[in-house]
Structure formats: structure tokens, C-alpha cells
Amino acid sequence: MPNFPVTTSPAPYTWTDASGTVTAANTAQTILAANAAMIEYRLQNLSLTHTLWFRDSSGNAAIALPGSFGLSPGSGTGTLQAPGGTVQSDATLGLSVISTLAGHPYSLVWR
């Protein structure tokens, strides 16, 4: 009887979809609560006309203030910049967003 090598690999991970919209203009909202077990998130600004500001450390996002970062219309961000795309980053301290537009759409997945 032949012997075949056996290998193991980690189970594939799954992403949790937390996409949505900004509920109120000029008001920061938490879209991911702090979670020490979170590995990474991917955030994309789906508006084609407005900047989405985010903060992935403790505290609330603020428009054009230190500690918050702006996502240009139709772009994504993370540890690497990728205009028009989505790149990952970690957010174990939570994720907050703010926009001047109520109903501002964003795409967000995390694991």
C-alpha cells in the first residue's frame, strides 16, 4: 500500500460584513466596537462626492483634525494606500467615522 504525505493547513477565515451608511451629518459614529480579537478590517468610501473621515484608534473621528484620516470619494485605505481600492488594517481599539453627508455609504468587512 502506498504512503502519501499528509499536510495540514489552517482553516479558511470568514469576513463579517458591517457595511452601512453614516446616520447623521457631522456626527461621529462607531461602526466597529473595540475588539482585542479583531485581526483586520477593510473600509471603502462608496460616495462619489464626499470624503469619509475615520479613526481606528480610541476616540471619535473628526473632520480634518489630527488623529482622523480622510478617504477620498470612491477610495479605500488601511496600512497601505490604494486609491479606488480597499486595503486592510487592524482596528482592535474600534473604528469611528464621520461625514458631512447623512446617508453616506461605506463598505466595511472585518475578521
N, C-alpha and C positions, 0 to 999 in steps of 0.2 A: 504494500500500500504506500503511495507517495506521501511525502511530508510537505506541507505547504506552510510558508511563513505566515504568522498571524500578526497583524498590526492593529493598533487601536488609534483612534483619533477622537478629539473632543466632539461632543455633541454640538450640532449647529445651534447658534443662538437665534433668538427671535427679537424683533423690534416691537415696541409698543408705540402705537400711533397716538399722539397728543395734539394733532393739528387743530387749528381753530381760528378765531378772529379776536381782535382786540375789542373788549366790551365797551369801553368808554374812551373818548378822545382825551389826551393829555393827562391820563391817569395810569400809573404803573400797575401792572397786574402780574401775579406769579403764575407762570404756566407750567412749571415743574417745581415741586416741593423739594427741599433738601433731602438727599438720599445717599448715605455713605456707600451703598452697594452699587450705585449707578456707575456704569463703565464709560458711556459716552452718549452724546446726543448729536442730532443733525437738525439744523434750523435753516429755513429758507424763507425769505421775504417774497410773498406771492403778489404783492401790489406792484403794479407797473408805474405808479406815480408818486408813492410816498415812501420815505425812509422808515424802517423799523429799527428802533433802538433797543438793545438788550444788555443785560448784565448777568453774568454767570458766576458771580460770587455773592456772598451775603449782601443784602440790601436791595433797594428798588432801582430799576432802570430809570434814567433821567435823560431828557432830550439835550444833546450836545454838552454834557457835563462829564468831568473825569470819572472813570470807572464804568462808563457805559460806552457801548460801541454801536455805530450805525451800520445797518445793512441797506445798501442802495436798493432801489426798486429792482425786483427780479433777481436778487443775488442771495447767496448763502455764505456762511462763514464758519470758522472754528479755529483750530490751531494753525491752519493754512488758509490763505486767501484764494478764493475761486469765484470771481465774478460770474454771475449767471449760473452757478452750480451750488452744490451743498457739500460741505466738508464737516468732519466730526470734531468734537471737543468734549472734554469732561465737564460735568456740572454737579459735582457732589454737594455743593452748597446751594443748589437751586438755580432757577432761571426766571428772570423777570423781563417783561417787555413793556414798551410804551410807544405810542404813535399819536400824531395829531389828527388821525382819522379813526373814528369809531367804525367797527366792522372791517378793519384792516386784516386781510387774510395772511396766515403763515402756515407753513408745513413744518411739523416737528415730530421726530421719532426719537426714541431713546431705548437703551438697553442697560 
